[in-house]
Amino acid sequence: MNRSEFEAKLNEVYGGTVKPLNSYINERATLCFKCEQCGLKFFGKPSHIVGKEHQRHECGMPYGDHYGERLTKVSVTHNRKKNKSAVIKPEEFNRLIWEDYSYQQIAQELQVNPNIIKDYFKDEGLI
């Protein structure tokens, strides 16, 4: 797609309300756009802006996800961290050792890093 094809498709999709603020390089280059209707300045790739419906700009709405559904809001937390307040109960740990679980099984049961249990086993001479 060249510059004139992109601009024609952009005007067709948005009716002239979305304008690129940078010059078109190629369909994979990220450009800055401005929507004259809502006044929003946003970044996007030309192939996305005129591409699938859920990737297009919609005034007052964030972009869609990779399943094709438009999101109602943009989240700032992407990866939730595990609860670090989990405490390993010594009696539970000892029970698993006495029942002859491997360090991998104990780590899986207690949901901890197996290297921690492996180091303990080495220090105690269990491995």
C-alpha angles and dihedrals in degrees: 000000000000130000097271092047090050094049091048091050091045091053091045093052099040102024093236096304096110116063128182113237093198129053117264114258104166138321093269098050116101113241134184115243134188126208110215091198099058099015094235120150112206142163125240146143116260091233090056097043092057095026131080120003096246092053096054126099115263117183112252095005131097122230125279131255128251091268091065097254120129113236122231093215140004113250122217094200113070103162118038114211121230120257105271093192091080109124122203109227110224093217091055091047092049092047091055091049092049091048086058099245116167118245090253092054092047091050091050092047093049094036095233135128109285091221090067092056092042091054090050091050090051093048092051094045094245093128 
